[in-house]
Amino acid sequence: MRPAGPGPGNPAPADRVTAVEVFFDLVFVFTLTQLTRVLEEDLSPGGLGRVLLLFGILWWMFDGYVWLANEVPPRVPAHKLLLFAGMVGFLLAAVAVPDAFDGNGLLFGVGYLVVITVHLSLFTRAGIGPALARLAVYNLGSALLVVVGGLVDGTARYACWLAALALQSVVPYLVPRISWVRVLPAFRLQPGHFVERHGLLVIIALGESVVAIGMGVDTTHVGFGVAAVIALALALPAALWWTYFTDTPGAEERLAEAGTDRSRLALRVGFGHIPLLLGIVVAAAGIHAAVAHPGQPAGWRSALALAGGVALYLAGIVGLRRSLHAAPVLSRLVGGAATLATVPVGTRLNARAQLIAVVLVLVVMLLADRRRHATATGRPAPAGGPRQGR
């Protein structure tokens, strides 16, 4: 059953995101930076597969910390210090990411074990009863598999880490009677905090793609052409930001209206952010390559990274909209397909031309959405930008 109300073992629920949570998000986003680095160095199916596996393992626990702060807001020093310990675990894992499948597998595993141990320790303050024991079995089992994977090599490491990911995110749904899935209503969830926390993470992640722009510029030959490419490259994450925050007010309302089904809906929202954030990682690798060599034809892998990353991001938006029944998805589907169609522009003309084409696709998509909204409501499209969530 759901706890009755605030008390010593059941703190008052979250209202707004705290400063320490934002700091925590900054540390986590370093893992995305490291994953982008891995992809830039190996734009191959194998490189993408390794990025997907590491991201899947890390994202599950980051979202676990979002649920944690929603249940146990870090307002007192003891909770904040434990959250800092969780940051240490994420930082250790992030440092190990570039060589996680080679020499740093154990460091990745140890960092991940710290992340899960701190998470469970803080969750004991939530007063969620048997739900905590069920959560602990799966999360600790996953952490041990990651550590074991760090001790072995080659195929065995991949097998252990795939098993760890499955134990967290797949197996509980296969055996709901003996997993945390059955007791989801025990988790209280505050929609405003939940939506705001995910939105802040998206902002920080998009900020890291801006860093990719700056790191890719050849500062020895800065002229008007290079400045124009920099402006175009910045327009891309800006358009992605606009696309995401168009939907956040509706997301908060849908979660608030969900009632007893709110926790299940929030899980779907968390899963929806997986392709969205992966899209930022993949697109950042493509942006870096485009800014580094704007006047040259892009390699097909770089061109596909730029277009595919944006398409993956839009697929995440589609997933969120479908989960929340918040808005039509057709414009995002068409936008994703049109973005993928820009790959030949990059390979046959140059990276600058593809960047222009991708930005134009996003701008047209956003303008079409504004017209649709104005038609549906009988009001003129607003002059300003989209209303941002709390």
C-alpha positions in Angstrom: 0.0 0.0 0.0 1.0 3.6 -0.5 2.4 5.3 2.6 -0.1 7.5 4.4 1.9 10.7 4.6 5.1 12.4 5.6 7.0 11.2 8.6 10.4 10.0 9.8 10.6 7.2 7.4 8.4 8.8 4.7 9.6 12.4 3.9 7.4 15.1 2.4 7.3 14.5 -1.4 9.3 16.6 -3.8 8.0 19.9 -5.2 10.9 21.5 -7.2 14.2 20.2 -8.3 16.9 21.1 -5.8 20.4 22.5 -6.6 22.1 19.3 -5.6 20.0 17.3 -8.1 21.1 19.7 -10.9 24.7 19.1 -9.9 24.1 15.4 -9.9 22.7 15.7 -13.5 25.9 17.5 -14.6 28.0 14.6 -13.3 25.8 12.1 -15.1 25.9 14.0 -18.4 29.7 13.4 -18.4 28.8 9.8 -19.2 27.0 11.1 -22.3 30.1 13.1 -23.2 32.2 10.0 -22.9 29.8 7.9 -25.0 30.0 10.6 -27.7 33.7 10.3 -27.6 33.5 6.6 -28.0 31.2 7.0 -31.0 33.4 9.6 -32.6 36.3 7.3 -32.5 34.4 4.3 -33.8 31.4 5.2 -36.0 30.7 1.5 -36.8 27.8 -0.8 -35.9 30.1 -2.4 -33.2 30.9 1.0 -31.7 27.2 1.9 -31.7 26.3 -1.4 -30.1 28.8 -0.8 -27.3 27.4 2.7 -26.7 23.9 1.3 -26.6 24.9 -1.3 -24.0 26.7 1.1 -21.7 24.0 3.8 -22.0 21.3 1.3 -21.2 23.0 0.2 -18.0 23.7 3.7 -16.9 20.4 5.2 -17.8 18.4 2.7 -15.8 20.1 3.9 -12.7 20.1 7.6 -13.5 16.3 7.4 -13.9 16.3 5.4 -10.6 17.8 8.4 -8.9 15.1 10.6 -10.4 12.5 8.4 -8.7 14.6 8.5 -5.6 14.7 12.3 -5.3 11.0 12.3 -6.1 10.5 10.1 -3.0 13.3 11.4 -0.8 14.1 15.0 -1.7 17.7 15.7 -0.8 16.9 18.5 1.7 19.0 17.5 4.7 22.9 17.3 4.8 22.9 13.5 5.3 20.9 12.9 2.1 23.0 15.4 0.2 26.2 13.7 1.2 24.9 10.3 0.2 23.9 11.8 -3.2 27.5 13.1 -3.6 28.6 9.5 -3.0 26.3 8.4 -5.8 27.9 11.1 -8.0 31.4 9.6 -7.3 30.1 6.2 -8.5 28.7 7.7 -11.7 32.0 9.6 -12.3 34.1 6.5 -11.8 31.9 4.7 -14.3 32.0 7.6 -16.7 35.8 7.8 -16.6 36.0 4.1 -17.4 33.6 4.3 -20.4 36.1 4.8 -23.2 38.0 1.7 -22.3 35.2 -0.2 -20.5 35.4 -3.1 -22.9 39.2 -3.3 -22.6 41.2 -2.4 -19.5 38.8 -0.4 -17.4 35.9 -2.9 -17.1 36.4 -3.4 -13.4 36.5 0.3 -12.7 33.2 0.6 -14.5 31.8 -2.2 -12.4 33.0 -0.8 -9.1 31.6 2.7 -10.0 28.2 1.1 -10.9 28.1 -0.9 -7.6 28.6 2.3 -5.7 25.8 3.9 -7.7 23.4 1.1 -6.8 24.5 0.8 -3.2 23.9 4.5 -2.5 20.6 4.4 -4.3 19.3 1.6 -2.2 20.6 3.2 1.0 18.8 6.4 0.4 15.6 4.6 -0.7 15.4 3.1 2.9 14.2 6.6 3.9 11.2 6.5 1.5 9.0 4.2 3.6 7.9 2.1 0.6 7.8 -1.2 2.5 8.2 -4.5 0.6 8.8 -2.6 -2.7 12.3 -1.8 -1.6 13.2 -5.4 -1.1 12.0 -6.3 -4.5 13.9 -3.4 -6.1 17.1 -4.4 -4.2 17.1 -8.0 -5.5 17.1 -6.9 -9.1 19.4 -3.9 -8.8 22.0 -5.6 -6.7 21.9 -8.6 -8.9 22.5 -6.4 -11.9 25.4 -4.6 -10.1 27.1 -7.9 -9.3 26.8 -9.0 -12.9 28.5 -5.7 -14.1 31.3 -6.3 -11.6 31.8 -9.9 -12.7 31.8 -8.6 -16.3 34.6 -6.3 -15.4 36.7 -9.2 -14.1 36.3 -11.3 -17.3 37.3 -10.5 -20.9 35.9 -10.7 -24.4 32.6 -12.3 -25.1 32.0 -13.1 -21.4 32.1 -9.4 -20.5 29.5 -8.6 -23.1 27.3 -11.5 -21.9 27.5 -10.4 -18.3 26.6 -6.8 -19.1 23.8 -7.8 -21.4 22.5 -10.0 -18.6 22.8 -7.1 -16.1 20.7 -4.8 -18.4 18.1 -7.5 -19.0 17.9 -8.2 -15.2 17.0 -4.6 -14.5 14.7 -3.6 -17.4 13.3 -6.8 -19.0 13.1 -9.7 -16.4 10.9 -7.7 -13.9 8.2 -7.5 -16.6 8.5 -11.2 -17.4 7.9 -12.2 -13.7 5.8 -9.3 -12.4 4.4 -11.4 -9.4 7.9 -11.5 -7.9 9.3 -8.2 -9.0 8.8 -4.5 -8.2 6.4 -4.2 -11.1 3.6 -5.6 -8.9 4.1 -3.0 -6.2 4.5 0.1 -8.4 1.7 2.0 -6.6 3.9 2.0 -3.5 6.0 4.6 -5.2 4.6 8.1 -4.8 5.4 10.4 -7.8 5.1 14.1 -8.1 4.5 15.0 -11.8 6.0 18.5 -11.6 9.3 17.4 -10.2 9.5 14.4 -12.4 8.9 16.4 -15.7 11.2 19.2 -14.6 14.0 16.8 -13.7 14.0 15.1 -17.1 13.7 18.5 -18.8 16.8 19.8 -17.0 18.7 16.7 -18.0 17.8 17.2 -21.7 19.0 20.9 -21.4 22.3 19.8 -20.0 22.7 17.0 -22.6 22.0 19.5 -25.4 24.5 21.8 -23.8 27.1 19.1 -24.2 26.4 19.0 -27.9 27.2 22.7 -28.0 30.6 21.8 -26.5 31.0 19.3 -29.4 30.5 22.3 -31.7 33.2 24.3 -30.0 35.7 21.4 -29.8 35.3 20.7 -33.5 36.1 24.2 -34.8 39.4 24.7 -36.6 40.4 28.0 -34.9 43.4 28.5 -37.2 41.0 29.3 -40.1 38.1 31.2 -38.7 36.3 33.3 -41.3 32.8 34.2 -42.3 32.1 30.6 -43.6 33.3 29.0 -40.4 31.2 31.5 -38.3 28.1 30.6 -40.4 28.7 26.9 -39.8 29.0 27.5 -36.1 25.7 29.4 -36.1 24.0 26.6 -38.1 25.4 24.0 -35.7 24.0 25.9 -32.7 20.6 26.1 -34.5 20.4 22.3 -34.5 20.4 21.8 -30.7 18.3 24.9 -30.3 15.7 23.3 -32.6 15.9 20.1 -30.6 15.4 22.0 -27.4 12.3 23.7 -28.9 10.9 20.4 -30.0 11.2 18.8 -26.6 9.9 21.7 -24.5 6.8 22.2 -26.7 5.4 19.0 -25.0 6.5 19.4 -21.3 3.4 21.3 -20.0 1.1 18.6 -21.5 3.3 15.8 -20.0 2.9 17.2 -16.5 -0.8 17.5 -16.9 -1.1 13.9 -18.2 0.9 12.5 -15.3 -1.2 14.5 -12.8 -4.4 13.1 -14.3 -3.2 9.5 -14.4 -4.1 8.8 -10.7 -3.2 5.2 -9.6 -1.7 4.5 -13.0 0.8 7.4 -12.6 3.8 5.2 -11.7 3.4 2.9 -14.8 3.0 5.9 -17.0 6.1 7.5 -15.5 8.1 4.3 -16.3 7.0 4.6 -20.0 8.2 8.2 -19.9 11.6 7.1 -18.6 11.9 4.5 -21.4 10.9 7.2 -23.9 13.9 9.3 -23.0 16.3 6.5 -24.0 16.1 7.0 -27.8 15.9 10.8 -27.2 19.2 11.0 -25.2 20.9 8.5 -27.4 19.9 10.7 -30.3 21.7 13.6 -28.7 24.8 11.4 -28.3 24.8 10.2 -31.9 23.9 13.6 -33.4 26.7 15.3 -31.3 29.2 12.9 -33.0 27.8 13.9 -36.4 27.9 17.7 -35.5 31.5 17.4 -34.4 32.5 15.9 -37.8 30.4 18.5 -39.7 32.0 21.5 -38.0 35.5 20.1 -38.3 35.2 19.7 -42.1 32.2 21.7 -43.3 33.3 22.2 -46.9 34.1 18.6 -47.6 31.8 15.7 -48.5 31.0 13.8 -45.3 31.7 10.1 -44.9 28.5 8.1 -44.9 29.0 7.2 -41.3 29.3 10.8 -40.2 26.4 11.9 -42.4 24.3 9.0 -41.0 25.3 10.0 -37.4 24.1 13.5 -37.9 20.8 12.6 -39.5 20.3 9.4 -37.6 20.9 11.1 -34.3 18.2 13.7 -35.0 15.8 11.0 -36.3 16.4 8.9 -33.1 15.7 12.0 -31.0 12.4 12.5 -32.8 11.6 8.8 -32.3 12.0 9.5 -28.6 9.5 12.4 -28.9 7.1 10.1 -30.7 7.4 7.5 -27.9 6.7 10.1 -25.3 3.7 11.5 -27.1 2.2 8.1 -27.7 2.7 7.2 -24.0 1.1 10.4 -22.8 -1.5 10.7 -25.6 -0.5 14.3 -25.5 -0.3 15.3 -29.2 -0.2 13.9 -32.7 2.9 12.1 -33.8 2.7 12.4 -37.6 4.8 15.6 -37.8 7.6 14.0 -35.8 7.5 10.8 -37.9 7.7 12.8 -41.1 10.4 15.0 -39.7 12.5 11.9 -38.8 12.1 10.5 -42.3 13.0 13.8 -43.9 16.1 14.1 -41.7 17.3 10.7 -42.8 16.8 11.7 -46.4 19.5 14.4 -45.9 22.3 11.7 -45.7 23.0 11.9 -49.5 23.2 15.7 -49.3 26.2 15.3 -46.9 27.9 12.5 -48.8 27.5 14.0 -52.3 27.8 17.8 -51.5 29.3 18.6 -48.2 28.7 18.5 -44.4 27.6 22.2 -44.4 24.8 21.5 -46.9 23.6 18.6 -44.8 23.6 20.7 -41.7 21.5 23.3 -43.4 19.1 20.7 -44.6 18.6 19.1 -41.2 18.0 22.5 -39.5 15.5 23.4 -42.3 13.6 20.1 -41.7 13.3 20.9 -38.0 12.2 24.5 -38.5 9.5 23.5 -41.0 8.3 20.8 -38.6 8.0 23.3 -35.8 6.3 25.8 -37.9 3.8 23.2 -39.1 3.1 22.3 -35.5 2.4 25.9 -34.6 -0.1 26.2 -37.5 -1.8 22.9 -36.4 -2.1 24.2 -32.9 -3.5 27.5 -34.0 -6.1 25.7 -36.2 -7.1 23.3 -33.4 -7.6 26.0 -30.9 -9.0 28.7 -33.2 -6.3 31.1 -32.0 -3.4 32.7 -33.8 0.0 31.0 -33.3 1.8 32.6 -30.4 4.5 35.1 -31.2 7.0 33.8 -28.7 8.5 30.3 -28.2 6.9 27.3 -26.6 5.8 27.4 -23.0 8.5 25.6 -20.9 7.6 23.2 -18.2 8.3 24.1 -14.6 
